[in-house]
Amino acid sequence: MENTKLTLSVDKATIQLAKEIASEDHISVSKLFKTLINEVAKKKKKEDFKMKPLDEFSEWVQELIIPKEPTPDFDHKALYHKHLDEKFGL
């Protein structure tokens, strides 16, 4: 992606702080700015996601989400072995 210049107006103390942080991490101030903006965007995206309340789902979807009875013990390995046995005659 092509970089574009951006001019920001900030006080000298903030500029100095940004330079110190970037220097400690061995990156440029531009890279620091880019990283911070991307982190804020990711956090905001996560905060924007909210699941609908359960009562807004149809009945059959609610039944999928909330089981009425506990799932009985299920042996995945045995079922897979049975599948392989039927398929390949093992």
C-alpha angles and dihedrals in degrees: 000000000000117000121232126198119248127192117212129186111221136148119263094250091057091048091050091048091050091050092050093049092046091047092051090052092043093238135115123262087246091056090047091051092048092049093049093048091050092049092051090048092051092048092049091049090053091049091050092059112091125164117231116252112266094245089064091063121085118258096257091051090050089053089054093048099043114039115211094206129034115258110257119239107287124196105210093180093054092049091048091049089050089051092051091046092053094044101042103016094241 
